[in-house]
Amino acid sequence: MTRLWWGCVLVAGLGACAARGPSPQLVAALAESDALIRQGCYRCLEDAVGTLTAHGAPASAVHPAWADRLFEAQLLLALRQRELGMDATATFAAARSTAAALPAAGPGALPAAILLELAELVPADATTLMLGIRTLPYPQWRTRVAALVAEVSALVPASRLASYVAVSASCEDRDMRETIDRGRILAADPATPLLTYRLATCGADIDAQVAELRSTEPRWHEAAWFLGRRHLATSRDVRAAASLFADAASGLPEAPAVLLSLAGAQQALRQLEPALDTYDRLLAISPELRPALLGRVLCLTYLGRHEDAVVTATRMIELGTFMMGDAYYWRAWNRYQLRDLARAEGDAEQALTLMANTSAFTLAGVIQYDLKRMADAESRLLRARELDASNCQAVWYLGLIRSDRAEWKAGAGDFASAVSCFTQAAATARAELAALERSPDPPEVRASAAAEHQRSVATNELRAAQSAYNAGHCLAQAGDRSAAGNYLAIAAEHPELRAAAERLRAALKH
């Protein structure tokens, strides 16, 4: 900080200094807290606050630097909590209380009230969708933040607290982010890991320095989280990212943003049971966290626990506001699996009003098909195919609708397209399975993911064969026996369709 008041309070003449000077323990605590703040990891900041508060408020009367240092540690800790998606309410309140006890501002003093207001305007980690993170509409928020950053700019980079707060606030806006003089801040105090980390998370290309933090200070768990996110953004190496997220979560089990990253990586790797456990740990901390609730719904869905998935999706809908389209879609999907068609239809139609994508139109169309409302089913499925020509399921159901109407040529065309679509999907799953066999993951992790890919290969190969059989049937009904035979030959290559395809091929010869 710019003000380090190492003198004593002159309450009874100069002789009072000798009688009332700071204790060796307090001097040691100030030095220790300074080193912890400079290091800057979450646990370091937490320890700095603990070290200072252990001496109690009376220390401020003996050594004014105590209050300055405590305010700095509390404000930095509150900001790091925001960055990690944690509830920083209590820490901000403590910083506000400490700021009120600081001596009146004098030459070189930090503007505590301005720094506090600016820090409180920094939103929480965006991925966690914390409620109440921005109390002002964005234009007003940006105007106020820009004004406050300008007020503290003269203190940057001399004050590490002012530098950190200014970077944190500026980083939230694209234009203000471009004005950050990262080189000047780093050059002013290159040995401060606190600022190295914050500048890296604001776009500075200093990953090597962040990686070094982990080797010099084992408590830099959030550095592992940051590096994991960088892996996903640059190399898309989910396995490497998952390992880093697991490392971070082991040291910061109370950080929602870290747990959310870990659960998402586990889910992407089809580690559904571990992902479900991580989501549950996260929801124990933040029960209304929508991304965690949605992740839980997806894990339960793919694990075949449809009743439980409906319960969690219903909870999302009751909470309202965020991710409502996803909540209605997945509740409809799970109710459809439970053959609760009437309620599935209502959810699917509601989802369409909130997220009109190919998946939502497909699900709504499939439900309408099962309810025998063919016109409604066709309109939704046509829209689904229009949005994504590679939507195999939409093409398949359009073929069913046309064949049900005895529109044989149109149906044959749809099923022929479905053959190509499902064949390509099976090839993609086989390639992913082959890549998995070369993975360095533990055997149990590879086995779980391999089972998922094998199911995908088998399902898509079966659907391709069924599509070929249906195309052959439609072409036979249309009188094109030669083309029908070609598709039936494709169907006959699959053991489950072989007998039926051979019977129909034989019938076509008579």
Sequence and secondary structure as in RCSB ss.txt:
>XXXX:A:sequence
MTRLWWGCVLVAGLGACAARGPSPQLVAALAESDALIRQGCYRCLEDAVGTLTAHGAPASAVHPAWADRLFEAQL
LLALRQRELGMDATATFAAARSTAAALPAAGPGALPAAILLELAELVPADATTLMLGIRTLPYPQWRTRVAALVA
EVSALVPASRLASYVAVSASCEDRDMRETIDRGRILAADPATPLLTYRLATCGADIDAQVAELRSTEPRWHEAAW
FLGRRHLATSRDVRAAASLFADAASGLPEAPAVLLSLAGAQQALRQLEPALDTYDRLLAISPELRPALLGRVLCL
TYLGRHEDAVVTATRMIELGTFMMGDAYYWRAWNRYQLRDLARAEGDAEQALTLMANTSAFTLAGVIQYDLKRMA
DAESRLLRARELDASNCQAVWYLGLIRSDRAEWKAGAGDFASAVSCFTQAAATARAELAALERSPDPPEVRASAA
AEHQRSVATNELRAAQSAYNAGHCLAQAGDRSAAGNYLAIAAEHPELRAAAERLRAALKH
>XXXX:A:secstr
      S   SS THHHHHH   HHHHHHHHHHHHHHHH  HHHHHHHHHHHHTT TTHHHH THHHHHHHHHHH
HHHHHHHHTT   HHHHHHHHHHHHHS    TT   HHHHHHHHHTS   GGG  TTS  S HHHHHHHHHHHHH
HHGGGTTT HHHHHHHHHHHTTSHHHHTT  HHHHHHHSTT HHHHHHHHHTT S HHHHHHHHHH TT HHHHH
HHHHHHHHHT  HHHHHHHHHHHHHH TT HHHHHHHHHHHHHTT HHHHHHHHHHHHHH TT HHHHHHHHHHH
HHTT HHHHHHHHHHHHHH SSSHHHHHHHHHHHHHHTT HHHHHHHHHHHHTT  SHHHHHHHHHHHHHTT HH
HHHHHHHHHHHH TT HHHHHHHHHHHHHTT HHHHHHHHHHHHHHHHHHHHHHHHHHHHHHT  S HHHHHHHH
HHHHHHHHHHHHHHHHHHHHHHHHHHHTT HHHHHHHHHHHHTSTTTHHHHHHHHHHHT 
